[in-house]
């Protein structure tokens, strides 16, 4: 059995999916099938878009000031 590799979605793709969800003319199940992502992921991206958060995540190490990384 082959295991599916973890996919990294671009911020553009996430925004496209979230905007389609906000539009409201299709169900989450239909959007999930169309974009080949899980419905929970669409809900998460939609919430991020509504809250005005950036559509790309930043690793925790990159959020810390450099002075704290070397200690």
C-alpha positions in Angstrom: 0.0 0.0 0.0 1.5 3.3 -1.1 1.3 6.2 1.4 0.3 9.6 0.0 3.0 12.2 0.5 2.2 15.3 2.5 1.1 18.1 0.2 2.0 21.8 0.7 -0.6 24.1 -0.7 0.4 27.5 -1.9 -1.2 30.6 -0.3 -2.9 31.3 -3.7 -4.5 27.9 -3.8 -5.7 28.3 -0.1 -7.2 31.7 -0.9 -8.9 30.3 -4.0 -10.5 27.5 -2.0 -11.5 29.8 0.9 -13.1 32.3 -1.5 -15.1 29.5 -3.1 -16.3 28.5 0.3 -17.3 32.0 1.2 -19.3 32.3 -2.0 -21.6 29.7 -0.6 -23.0 28.3 -3.8 -21.5 24.8 -3.3 -21.3 22.6 -0.2 -18.1 21.8 1.6 -18.3 18.3 0.3 -18.5 19.5 -3.2 -15.6 21.9 -2.8 -13.5 19.2 -1.1 -14.1 16.9 -4.0 -13.4 19.6 -6.6 -10.1 20.7 -5.0 -9.1 17.3 -3.5 -8.7 18.5 0.1 -10.5 17.6 3.3 -13.6 19.6 4.2 -12.1 20.5 7.6 -9.1 22.1 5.8 -11.5 24.2 3.8 -13.3 25.3 7.0 -9.9 26.2 8.5 -8.8 28.3 5.5 -12.2 30.0 5.3 -11.9 31.0 9.0 -8.4 32.3 8.4 -9.6 34.4 5.5 -12.5 35.8 7.5 -10.3 36.8 10.4 -7.8 38.4 8.0 -4.9 36.1 8.9 -2.3 35.4 6.3 -2.9 32.2 4.3 0.6 30.9 4.8 1.9 29.6 8.1 5.3 30.6 9.5 7.3 28.0 11.4 7.7 28.7 15.1 11.5 29.0 14.8 11.1 31.8 12.3 8.8 33.8 14.6 11.4 34.1 17.4 14.0 36.8 17.3 17.4 35.7 16.0 19.1 36.6 19.4 17.0 33.9 21.1 17.7 31.2 18.5 21.5 31.1 19.2 21.2 30.5 22.9 
